[in-house]
Amino acid sequence: MDREPALLRVDRAKSGIANLFTYDFATKQVRQITDFADFDVQMPETDGRSIVFVQAGWLHVLDTATNQVRRVSVEMPSDRFALAERTINPRDYVHAMAVSNDGRTAVFEARGDIYLAATTTAGRRAT
């Protein structure tokens, strides 16, 4: 029975970085296909003609006929709503709070900003 070489994701290099290898069942030879030295190859998937994988936060495509790897640019159209200027009420985002030792000031942290609030108003304690 003649079998196609198997694709492996292995961290066999001295650096311990996972790369793509093939294993030939006929010759029992292992051959390294990619040689990344900074980040692991992750989530490889194939359609039998190419292999798509993630490496260093980028999508890559490996052409199995030529063993050439190319980085894929991904553009996602957006109205950039999340980046638009808007007013946000910080009370909805308070993550931490504390009261001063004398009890006269409260401090709140919301979205990375610090807010100080007096706990008394005109000599009376706020309720």
N, CA, C and O atoms as a GROMACS GRO file, in nm:
protein
  508
    1MET      N    1   0.084  -0.118   0.000
    1MET     CA    2   0.000   0.000   0.000
    1MET      C    3   0.089   0.124   0.000
    1MET      O    4   0.176   0.138   0.086
    2ASP      N    5   0.068   0.214  -0.095
    2ASP     CA    6   0.146   0.337  -0.108
    2ASP      C    7   0.073   0.447  -0.034
    2ASP      O    8  -0.040   0.480  -0.068
    3ARG      N    9   0.138   0.505   0.068
    3ARG     CA   10   0.074   0.609   0.149
    3ARG      C   11   0.138   0.744   0.124
    3ARG      O   12   0.259   0.754   0.100
    4GLU      N   13   0.056   0.848   0.129
    4GLU     CA   14   0.104   0.985   0.119
    4GLU      C   15   0.186   1.017   0.244
    4GLU      O   16   0.158   0.964   0.352
    5PRO      N   17   0.286   1.105   0.232
    5PRO     CA   18   0.358   1.148   0.352
    5PRO      C   19   0.263   1.215   0.451
    5PRO      O   20   0.167   1.281   0.411
    6ALA      N   21   0.290   1.198   0.578
    6ALA     CA   22   0.208   1.258   0.683
    6ALA      C   23   0.267   1.392   0.724
    6ALA      O   24   0.389   1.410   0.726
    7LEU      N   25   0.180   1.485   0.755
    7LEU     CA   26   0.222   1.616   0.803
    7LEU      C   27   0.229   1.611   0.955
    7LEU      O   28   0.137   1.561   1.020
    8LEU      N   29   0.337   1.662   1.011
    8LEU     CA   30   0.354   1.664   1.155
    8LEU      C   31   0.385   1.807   1.200
    8LEU      O   32   0.452   1.882   1.129
    9ARG      N   33   0.336   1.843   1.318
    9ARG     CA   34   0.376   1.969   1.382
    9ARG      C   35   0.457   1.927   1.504
    9ARG      O   36   0.403   1.873   1.600
   10VAL      N   37   0.586   1.953   1.498
   10VAL     CA   38   0.677   1.900   1.599
   10VAL      C   39   0.770   2.009   1.648
   10VAL      O   40   0.806   2.100   1.574
   11ASP      N   41   0.810   2.000   1.775
   11ASP     CA   42   0.909   2.093   1.830
   11ASP      C   43   1.042   2.020   1.848
   11ASP      O   44   1.098   2.018   1.958
   12ARG      N   45   1.092   1.962   1.740
   12ARG     CA   46   1.214   1.881   1.744
   12ARG      C   47   1.343   1.963   1.743
   12ARG      O   48   1.449   1.912   1.780
   13ALA      N   49   1.334   2.088   1.702
   13ALA     CA   50   1.455   2.170   1.693
   13ALA      C   51   1.511   2.198   1.832
   13ALA      O   52   1.440   2.186   1.932
   14LYS      N   53   1.637   2.234   1.838
   14LYS     CA   54   1.701   2.264   1.967
   14LYS      C   55   1.632   2.381   2.036
   14LYS      O   56   1.631   2.388   2.159
   15SER      N   57   1.575   2.472   1.957
   15SER     CA   58   1.507   2.589   2.016
   15SER      C   59   1.376   2.551   2.081
   15SER      O   60   1.324   2.626   2.164
   16GLY      N   61   1.321   2.436   2.046
   16GLY     CA   62   1.193   2.395   2.101
   16GLY      C   63   1.074   2.460   2.032
   16GLY      O   64   0.961   2.447   2.079
   17ILE      N   65   1.098   2.530   1.922
   17ILE     CA   66   0.990   2.596   1.847
   17ILE      C   67   0.926   2.494   1.754
   17ILE      O   68   0.996   2.425   1.678
   18ALA      N   69   0.793   2.483   1.759
   18ALA     CA   70   0.721   2.387   1.676
   18ALA      C   71   0.719   2.434   1.531
   18ALA      O   72   0.683   2.549   1.502
   19ASN      N   73   0.756   2.347   1.441
   19ASN     CA   74   0.755   2.372   1.297
   19ASN      C   75   0.685   2.256   1.228
   19ASN      O   76   0.649   2.157   1.293
   20LEU      N   77   0.664   2.268   1.096
   20LEU     CA   78   0.600   2.162   1.019
   20LEU      C   79   0.705   2.068   0.960
   20LEU      O   80   0.808   2.111   0.908
   21PHE      N   81   0.676   1.940   0.971
   21PHE     CA   82   0.761   1.835   0.918
   21PHE      C   83   0.673   1.739   0.838
   21PHE      O   84   0.551   1.736   0.857
   22THR      N   85   0.734   1.661   0.750
   22THR     CA   86   0.662   1.551   0.686
   22THR      C   87   0.732   1.421   0.722
   22THR      O   88   0.853   1.417   0.745
   23TYR      N   89   0.652   1.315   0.726
   23TYR     CA   90   0.706   1.181   0.749
   23TYR      C   91   0.668   1.096   0.630
   23TYR      O   92   0.550   1.080   0.599
   24ASP      N   93   0.770   1.041   0.562
   24ASP     CA   94   0.749   0.955   0.446
   24ASP      C   95   0.743   0.811   0.495
   24ASP      O   96   0.842   0.760   0.548
   25PHE      N   97   0.628   0.745   0.479
   25PHE     CA   98   0.612   0.608   0.529
   25PHE      C   99   0.699   0.508   0.454
   25PHE      O  100   0.743   0.409   0.513
   26ALA      N  101   0.725   0.533   0.326
   26ALA     CA  102   0.806   0.440   0.246
   26ALA      C  103   0.952   0.443   0.288
   26ALA      O  104   1.014   0.337   0.303
   27THR      N  105   1.006   0.562   0.307
   27THR     CA  106   1.149   0.573   0.340
   27THR      C  107   1.174   0.592   0.488
   27THR      O  108   1.288   0.585   0.534
   28LYS      N  109   1.067   0.615   0.564
   28LYS     CA  110   1.077   0.643   0.707
   28LYS      C  111   1.162   0.767   0.737
   28LYS      O  112   1.225   0.778   0.842
   29GLN      N  113   1.161   0.859   0.642
   29GLN     CA  114   1.238   0.982   0.657
   29GLN      C  115   1.148   1.095   0.708
   29GLN      O  116   1.033   1.109   0.666
   30VAL      N  117   1.204   1.175   0.799
   30VAL     CA  118   1.137   1.294   0.849
   30VAL      C  119   1.208   1.414   0.787
   30VAL      O  120   1.330   1.423   0.791
   31ARG      N  121   1.129   1.506   0.730
   31ARG     CA  122   1.188   1.622   0.665
   31ARG      C  123   1.120   1.748   0.718
   31ARG      O  124   0.997   1.757   0.722
   32GLN      N  125   1.202   1.845   0.759
   32GLN     CA  126   1.150   1.970   0.810
   32GLN      C  127   1.107   2.058   0.693
   32GLN      O  128   1.181   2.076   0.597
   33ILE      N  129   0.984   2.112   0.702
   33ILE     CA  130   0.929   2.194   0.594
   33ILE      C  131   0.942   2.343   0.626
   33ILE      O  132   0.981   2.421   0.540
   34THR      N  133   0.908   2.382   0.750
   34THR     CA  134   0.921   2.523   0.789
   34THR      C  135   1.035   2.536   0.888
   34THR      O  136   1.073   2.439   0.954
   35ASP      N  137   1.090   2.656   0.898
   35ASP     CA  138   1.204   2.678   0.988
   35ASP      C  139   1.188   2.811   1.061
   35ASP      O  140   1.271   2.901   1.047
   36PHE      N  141   1.081   2.822   1.140
   36PHE     CA  142   1.060   2.942   1.219
   36PHE      C  143   1.138   2.930   1.348
   36PHE      O  144   1.142   2.823   1.409
   37ALA      N  145   1.201   3.039   1.392
   37ALA     CA  146   1.284   3.035   1.512
   37ALA      C  147   1.228   3.119   1.626
   37ALA      O  148   1.282   3.119   1.736
   38ASP      N  149   1.116   3.193   1.600
   38ASP     CA  150   1.067   3.282   1.704
   38ASP      C  151   0.940   3.230   1.773
   38ASP      O  152   0.932   3.232   1.895
   39PHE      N  153   0.840   3.185   1.694
   39PHE     CA  154   0.715   3.139   1.752
   39PHE      C  155   0.671   3.009   1.685
   39PHE      O  156   0.706   2.982   1.570
   40ASP      N  157   0.595   2.929   1.759
   40ASP     CA  158   0.545   2.801   1.709
   40ASP      C  159   0.452   2.817   1.589
   40ASP      O  160   0.385   2.919   1.574
   41VAL      N  161   0.451   2.715   1.506
   41VAL     CA  162   0.346   2.699   1.405
   41VAL      C  163   0.225   2.644   1.481
   41VAL      O  164   0.237   2.548   1.557
   42GLN      N  165   0.111   2.705   1.460
   42GLN     CA  166  -0.010   2.664   1.534
   42GLN      C  167  -0.125   2.638   1.438
   42GLN      O  168  -0.133   2.696   1.330
   43MET      N  169  -0.212   2.550   1.478
   43MET     CA  170  -0.340   2.518   1.412
   43MET      C  171  -0.327   2.489   1.263
   43MET      O  172  -0.402   2.548   1.184
   44PRO      N  173  -0.237   2.402   1.220
   44PRO     CA  174  -0.230   2.372   1.076
   44PRO      C  175  -0.354   2.297   1.029
   44PRO      O  176  -0.402   2.205   1.095
   45GLU      N  177  -0.405   2.337   0.914
   45GLU     CA  178  -0.519   2.272   0.849
   45GLU      C  179  -0.487   2.260   0.701
   45GLU      O  180  -0.419   2.345   0.644
   46THR      N  181  -0.536   2.153   0.638
   46THR     CA  182  -0.505   2.132   0.497
   46THR      C  183  -0.629   2.092   0.418
   46THR      O  184  -0.724   2.035   0.471
   47ASP      N  185  -0.624   2.124   0.289
   47ASP     CA  186  -0.724   2.076   0.194
   47ASP      C  187  -0.661   1.973   0.102
   47ASP      O  188  -0.724   1.930   0.005
   48GLY      N  189  -0.538   1.932   0.131
   48GLY     CA  190  -0.467   1.835   0.048
   48GLY      C  191  -0.371   1.900  -0.050
   48GLY      O  192  -0.278   1.835  -0.098
   49ARG      N  193  -0.391   2.027  -0.081
   49ARG     CA  194  -0.303   2.098  -0.174
   49ARG      C  195  -0.221   2.206  -0.107
   49ARG      O  196  -0.112   2.239  -0.151
   50SER      N  197  -0.276   2.261   0.002
   50SER     CA  198  -0.205   2.364   0.076
   50SER      C  199  -0.234   2.347   0.224
   50SER      O  200  -0.330   2.281   0.263
   51ILE      N  201  -0.149   2.407   0.304
   51ILE     CA  202  -0.165   2.402   0.450
   51ILE      C  203  -0.171   2.545   0.500
   51ILE      O  204  -0.083   2.625   0.472
   52VAL      N  205  -0.275   2.575   0.573
   52VAL     CA  206  -0.291   2.707   0.634
   52VAL      C  207  -0.257   2.691   0.781
   52VAL      O  208  -0.302   2.596   0.846
   53PHE      N  209  -0.178   2.785   0.834
   53PHE     CA  210  -0.143   2.779   0.976
   53PHE      C  211  -0.120   2.919   1.029
   53PHE      O  212  -0.106   3.015   0.953
   54VAL      N  213  -0.117   2.929   1.161
   54VAL     CA  214  -0.090   3.054   1.230
   54VAL      C  215   0.052   3.048   1.285
   54VAL      O  216   0.093   2.946   1.340
   55GLN      N  217   0.126   3.157   1.269
   55GLN     CA  218   0.260   3.164   1.325
   55GLN      C  219   0.288   3.310   1.356
   55GLN      O  220   0.277   3.396   1.268
   56ALA      N  221   0.324   3.339   1.479
   56ALA     CA  222   0.354   3.475   1.525
   56ALA      C  223   0.237   3.570   1.502
   56ALA      O  224   0.257   3.688   1.476
   57GLY      N  225   0.114   3.518   1.512
   57GLY     CA  226  -0.003   3.601   1.497
   57GLY      C  227  -0.044   3.626   1.353
   57GLY      O  228  -0.140   3.701   1.328
   58TRP      N  229   0.024   3.567   1.257
   58TRP     CA  230  -0.006   3.584   1.115
   58TRP      C  231  -0.058   3.454   1.057
   58TRP      O  232  -0.019   3.346   1.101
   59LEU      N  233  -0.146   3.465   0.958
   59LEU     CA  234  -0.187   3.348   0.880
   59LEU      C  235  -0.082   3.324   0.772
   59LEU      O  236  -0.033   3.419   0.710
   60HIS      N  237  -0.049   3.198   0.751
   60HIS     CA  238   0.045   3.160   0.646
   60HIS      C  239  -0.017   3.048   0.564
   60HIS      O  240  -0.100   2.972   0.614
   61VAL      N  241   0.023   3.040   0.437
   61VAL     CA  242  -0.019   2.930   0.351
   61VAL      C  243   0.107   2.862   0.298
   61VAL      O  244   0.197   2.928   0.246
   62LEU      N  245   0.111   2.731   0.313
   62LEU     CA  246   0.221   2.651   0.260
   62LEU      C  247   0.168   2.576   0.138
   62LEU      O  248   0.074   2.499   0.149
   63ASP      N  249   0.229   2.599   0.023
   63ASP     CA  250   0.195   2.525  -0.098
   63ASP      C  251   0.267   2.391  -0.091
   63ASP      O  252   0.390   2.388  -0.093
   64THR      N  253   0.193   2.282  -0.082
   64THR     CA  254   0.256   2.151  -0.062
   64THR      C  255   0.330   2.102  -0.187
   64THR      O  256   0.416   2.015  -0.176
   65ALA      N  257   0.300   2.157  -0.303
   65ALA     CA  258   0.371   2.116  -0.425
   65ALA      C  259   0.511   2.176  -0.430
   65ALA      O  260   0.604   2.112  -0.478
   66THR      N  261   0.526   2.300  -0.379
   66THR     CA  262   0.655   2.368  -0.387
   66THR      C  263   0.722   2.389  -0.251
   66THR      O  264   0.838   2.427  -0.244
   67ASN      N  265   0.648   2.364  -0.143
   67ASN     CA  266   0.694   2.389  -0.006
   67ASN      C  267   0.727   2.536   0.018
   67ASN      O  268   0.809   2.568   0.103
   68GLN      N  269   0.664   2.623  -0.058
   68GLN     CA  270   0.681   2.767  -0.040
   68GLN      C  271   0.575   2.819   0.058
   68GLN      O  272   0.457   2.785   0.048
   69VAL      N  273   0.620   2.902   0.152
   69VAL     CA  274   0.531   2.961   0.251
   69VAL      C  275   0.512   3.108   0.217
   69VAL      O  276   0.608   3.178   0.186
   70ARG      N  277   0.387   3.153   0.223
   70ARG     CA  278   0.361   3.296   0.206
   70ARG      C  279   0.269   3.344   0.317
   70ARG      O  280   0.178   3.272   0.359
   71ARG      N  281   0.293   3.464   0.362
   71ARG     CA  282   0.210   3.527   0.465
   71ARG      C  283   0.084   3.581   0.399
   71ARG      O  284   0.089   3.638   0.290
   72VAL      N  285  -0.028   3.564   0.466
   72VAL     CA  286  -0.156   3.610   0.414
   72VAL      C  287  -0.196   3.738   0.489
   72VAL      O  288  -0.203   3.739   0.612
   73SER      N  289  -0.223   3.843   0.414
   73SER     CA  290  -0.273   3.967   0.473
   73SER      C  291  -0.425   3.956   0.482
   73SER      O  292  -0.492   3.919   0.385
   74VAL      N  293  -0.478   3.987   0.598
   74VAL     CA  294  -0.622   3.981   0.618
   74VAL      C  295  -0.671   4.122   0.647
   74VAL      O  296  -0.622   4.190   0.737
   75GLU      N  297  -0.768   4.166   0.569
   75GLU     CA  298  -0.829   4.296   0.591
   75GLU      C  299  -0.976   4.275   0.620
   75GLU      O  300  -1.046   4.207   0.546
   76MET      N  301  -1.021   4.334   0.729
   76MET     CA  302  -1.160   4.322   0.767
   76MET      C  303  -1.224   4.460   0.760
   76MET      O  304  -1.184   4.550   0.835
   77PRO      N  305  -1.322   4.479   0.673
   77PRO     CA  306  -1.386   4.609   0.665
   77PRO      C  307  -1.458   4.642   0.796
   77PRO      O  308  -1.516   4.554   0.860
   78SER      N  309  -1.452   4.767   0.833
   78SER     CA  310  -1.512   4.808   0.959
   78SER      C  311  -1.554   4.953   0.950
   78SER      O  312  -1.495   5.032   0.876
   79ASP      N  313  -1.656   4.988   1.026
   79ASP     CA  314  -1.693   5.128   1.036
   79ASP      C  315  -1.616   5.195   1.150
   79ASP      O  316  -1.634   5.314   1.177
   80ARG      N  317  -1.529   5.118   1.217
   80ARG     CA  318  -1.441   5.163   1.324
   80ARG      C  319  -1.521   5.225   1.439
   80ARG      O  320  -1.476   5.318   1.505
   81PHE      N  321  -1.642   5.170   1.462
   81PHE     CA  322  -1.729   5.219   1.567
   81PHE      C  323  -1.659   5.217   1.703
   81PHE      O  324  -1.672   5.311   1.781
   82ALA      N  325  -1.585   5.110   1.732
   82ALA     CA  326  -1.520   5.098   1.863
   82ALA      C  327  -1.414   5.206   1.884
   82ALA      O  328  -1.378   5.235   1.998
   83LEU      N  329  -1.363   5.265   1.776
   83LEU     CA  330  -1.260   5.368   1.787
   83LEU      C  331  -1.317   5.510   1.783
   83LEU      O  332  -1.243   5.606   1.803
   84ALA      N  333  -1.445   5.522   1.757
   84ALA     CA  334  -1.506   5.655   1.747
   84ALA      C  335  -1.510   5.722   1.884
   84ALA      O  336  -1.527   5.656   1.987
   85GLU      N  337  -1.494   5.854   1.884
   85GLU     CA  338  -1.502   5.928   2.009
   85GLU      C  339  -1.644   5.922   2.062
   85GLU      O  340  -1.741   5.936   1.987
   86ARG      N  341  -1.656   5.901   2.192
   86ARG     CA  342  -1.786   5.898   2.255
   86ARG      C  343  -1.770   5.922   2.404
   86ARG      O  344  -1.661   5.906   2.459
   87THR      N  345  -1.878   5.961   2.468
   87THR     CA  346  -1.877   5.985   2.612
   87THR      C  347  -1.921   5.858   2.682
   87THR      O  348  -2.024   5.798   2.647
   88ILE      N  349  -1.843   5.816   2.780
   88ILE     CA  350  -1.873   5.694   2.855
   88ILE      C  351  -1.886   5.731   3.002
   88ILE      O  352  -1.804   5.805   3.055
   89ASN      N  353  -1.988   5.681   3.066
   89ASN     CA  354  -2.005   5.703   3.209
   89ASN      C  355  -1.912   5.606   3.282
   89ASN      O  356  -1.930   5.485   3.273
   90PRO      N  357  -1.813   5.658   3.356
   90PRO     CA  358  -1.715   5.568   3.419
   90PRO      C  359  -1.775   5.479   3.528
   90PRO      O  360  -1.716   5.377   3.562
   91ARG      N  361  -1.890   5.515   3.583
   91ARG     CA  362  -1.946   5.433   3.690
   91ARG      C  363  -1.978   5.291   3.641
   91ARG      O  364  -1.982   5.198   3.721
   92ASP      N  365  -2.001   5.276   3.511
   92ASP     CA  366  -2.030   5.144   3.456
   92ASP      C  367  -1.904   5.058   3.443
   92ASP      O  368  -1.913   4.939   3.413
   93TYR      N  369  -1.786   5.117   3.465
   93TYR     CA  370  -1.660   5.047   3.444
   93TYR      C  371  -1.569   5.050   3.567
   93TYR      O  372  -1.448   5.028   3.554
   94VAL      N  373  -1.622   5.075   3.684
   94VAL     CA  374  -1.541   5.080   3.806
   94VAL      C  375  -1.490   4.940   3.837
   94VAL      O  376  -1.569   4.845   3.850
   95HIS      N  377  -1.358   4.927   3.850
   95HIS     CA  378  -1.296   4.798   3.880
   95HIS      C  379  -1.239   4.792   4.020
   95HIS      O  380  -1.222   4.684   4.076
   96ALA      N  381  -1.209   4.907   4.078
   96ALA     CA  382  -1.152   4.910   4.212
   96ALA      C  383  -1.195   5.039   4.281
   96ALA      O  384  -1.217   5.141   4.216
   97MET      N  385  -1.207   5.032   4.414
   97MET     CA  386  -1.242   5.151   4.492
   97MET      C  387  -1.186   5.138   4.632
   97MET      O  388  -1.162   5.027   4.681
   98ALA      N  389  -1.166   5.253   4.697
   98ALA     CA  390  -1.116   5.255   4.834
   98ALA      C  391  -1.155   5.389   4.896
   98ALA      O  392  -1.192   5.483   4.826
   99VAL      N  393  -1.147   5.396   5.028
   99VAL     CA  394  -1.178   5.518   5.102
   99VAL      C  395  -1.051   5.558   5.175
   99VAL      O  396  -0.977   5.473   5.225
  100SER      N  397  -1.026   5.691   5.182
  100SER     CA  398  -0.907   5.739   5.252
  100SER      C  399  -0.915   5.704   5.400
  100SER      O  400  -1.023   5.673   5.451
  101ASN      N  401  -0.800   5.710   5.469
  101ASN     CA  402  -0.795   5.676   5.612
  101ASN      C  403  -0.886   5.763   5.696
  101ASN      O  404  -0.944   5.716   5.794
  102ASP      N  405  -0.900   5.891   5.659
  102ASP     CA  406  -0.986   5.980   5.738
  102ASP      C  407  -1.133   5.973   5.694
  102ASP      O  408  -1.218   6.037   5.755
  103GLY      N  409  -1.163   5.897   5.589
  103GLY     CA  410  -1.300   5.879   5.545
  103GLY      C  411  -1.358   5.994   5.466
  103GLY      O  412  -1.478   5.995   5.438
  104ARG      N  413  -1.276   6.092   5.429
  104ARG     CA  414  -1.327   6.211   5.360
  104ARG      C  415  -1.322   6.201   5.208
  104ARG      O  416  -1.388   6.279   5.139
  105THR      N  417  -1.246   6.106   5.155
  105THR     CA  418  -1.230   6.094   5.011
  105THR      C  419  -1.244   5.948   4.969
  105THR      O  420  -1.189   5.858   5.033
  106ALA      N  421  -1.316   5.927   4.862
  106ALA     CA  422  -1.326   5.794   4.801
  106ALA      C  423  -1.248   5.799   4.670
  106ALA      O  424  -1.249   5.901   4.600
  107VAL      N  425  -1.181   5.692   4.637
  107VAL     CA  426  -1.106   5.685   4.511
  107VAL      C  427  -1.160   5.567   4.431
  107VAL      O  428  -1.184   5.459   4.484
  108PHE      N  429  -1.179   5.591   4.301
  108PHE     CA  430  -1.233   5.490   4.211
  108PHE      C  431  -1.140   5.475   4.091
  108PHE      O  432  -1.083   5.573   4.043
  109GLU      N  433  -1.126   5.353   4.042
  109GLU     CA  434  -1.051   5.329   3.919
  109GLU      C  435  -1.149   5.274   3.817
  109GLU      O  436  -1.220   5.177   3.843
  110ALA      N  437  -1.153   5.339   3.701
  110ALA     CA  438  -1.241   5.296   3.593
  110ALA      C  439  -1.170   5.317   3.460
  110ALA      O  440  -1.128   5.429   3.429
  111ARG      N  441  -1.156   5.211   3.384
  111ARG     CA  442  -1.093   5.217   3.251
  111ARG      C  443  -0.953   5.278   3.254
  111ARG      O  444  -0.912   5.344   3.159
  112GLY      N  445  -0.880   5.254   3.364
  112GLY     CA  446  -0.744   5.302   3.376
  112GLY      C  447  -0.731   5.444   3.428
  112GLY      O  448  -0.619   5.492   3.446
  113ASP      N  449  -0.841   5.511   3.452
  113ASP     CA  450  -0.839   5.646   3.507
  113ASP      C  451  -0.874   5.641   3.655
  113ASP      O  452  -0.946   5.552   3.699
  114ILE      N  453  -0.821   5.739   3.731
  114ILE     CA  454  -0.846   5.748   3.875
  114ILE      C  455  -0.938   5.867   3.900
  114ILE      O  456  -0.917   5.976   3.847
  115TYR      N  457  -1.040   5.845   3.982
  115TYR     CA  458  -1.136   5.950   4.017
  115TYR      C  459  -1.140   5.963   4.168
  115TYR      O  460  -1.147   5.864   4.240
  116LEU      N  461  -1.134   6.089   4.216
  116LEU     CA  462  -1.145   6.118   4.359
  116LEU      C  463  -1.280   6.184   4.382
  116LEU      O  464  -1.322   6.270   4.305
  117ALA      N  465  -1.347   6.143   4.489
  117ALA     CA  466  -1.477   6.201   4.522
  117ALA      C  467  -1.482   6.228   4.671
  117ALA      O  468  -1.446   6.143   4.752
  118ALA      N  469  -1.526   6.350   4.706
  118ALA     CA  470  -1.540   6.386   4.849
  118ALA      C  471  -1.658   6.308   4.907
  118ALA      O  472  -1.761   6.289   4.842
  119THR      N  473  -1.642   6.263   5.029
  119THR     CA  474  -1.750   6.190   5.095
  119THR      C  475  -1.835   6.281   5.180
  119THR      O  476  -1.935   6.236   5.237
  120THR      N  477  -1.798   6.410   5.192
  120THR     CA  478  -1.878   6.506   5.269
  120THR      C  479  -1.918   6.621   5.178
  120THR      O  480  -1.846   6.654   5.084
  121THR      N  481  -2.031   6.681   5.207
  121THR     CA  482  -2.079   6.796   5.132
  121THR      C  483  -2.121   6.903   5.231
  121THR      O  484  -2.211   6.880   5.312
  122ALA      N  485  -2.058   7.020   5.228
  122ALA     CA  486  -2.090   7.132   5.316
  122ALA      C  487  -2.092   7.090   5.460
  122ALA      O  488  -2.185   7.124   5.534
  123GLY      N  489  -1.991   7.015   5.501
  123GLY     CA  490  -1.980   6.975   5.642
  123GLY      C  491  -2.067   6.857   5.679
  123GLY      O  492  -2.062   6.812   5.794
  124ARG      N  493  -2.148   6.805   5.587
  124ARG     CA  494  -2.232   6.690   5.618
  124ARG      C  495  -2.182   6.570   5.540
  124ARG      O  496  -2.135   6.582   5.427
  125ARG      N  497  -2.193   6.456   5.601
  125ARG     CA  498  -2.149   6.332   5.538
  125ARG      C  499  -2.248   6.292   5.430
  125ARG      O  500  -2.369   6.290   5.452
  126ALA      N  501  -2.196   6.260   5.312
  126ALA     CA  502  -2.282   6.217   5.203
  126ALA      C  503  -2.343   6.082   5.234
  126ALA      O  504  -2.281   5.998   5.300
  127THR      N  505  -2.465   6.060   5.187
  127THR     CA  506  -2.531   5.931   5.212
  127THR      C  507  -2.564   5.862   5.084
  127THR      O  508  -2.619   5.752   5.085
   0.00000   0.00000   0.00000
